[in-house]
Amino acid sequence: MVDEAERAMTDALSVVSDVVENNKIVAGGGAVEIEVGKELRKYATKIGGREQLAIEAFAEAIEVIPKTLAENGGLDAIDALVELRSAHEKEDGKNKGINVFTGKVQDSIASGVIEPINVKEQAIKSASESACMILRIDDVITSKAPKGGPGGPGRNAWRS
């Protein structure tokens, strides 16, 4: 229990340090993720082809964060995402996030639900790098097997 308290305190102090070093914040409550997803979908329509599908998949993956936030708050995740997306389509919607206590969409900045931009940037970078690494590993695994099957030429010669 003491170790967990120490870890939590270290994490909290790191976040405070990030804010002091780079005093930029963003809206919390899933607002950033919904806005990024919206803008990615808008951009994807200009690209087309396979790239468009990849961009749309990335947008959907980013929206897992507000979906999980809603689920952990005991809310219906689909309803929360629909409400958030709808709020972000409005002109003043870019800071709208989910309030897990009320289940309503609110202006996160005005409500004091904020996050340091450094933390958000690092989370998105880490998630993207992890996904790329998994895709690279998947490419290696699914690459074409050498001639003669998985063991190479002559491996199964005794069977013929």
Secondary structure by P-SEA (a helix, b strand, c coil): caaaaaaaaaaaaaaaaaaaaccbbbbccaaaaaaaaaaaaaaaaacccaaaaaaaaaaaaaaaaaaaaaaaacccaaaaaaaaaaaaaccccccbbbccccccccccccccccccaaaaaaaaaaaaaaaaaaaaaaaaaacccccccccccccccccc
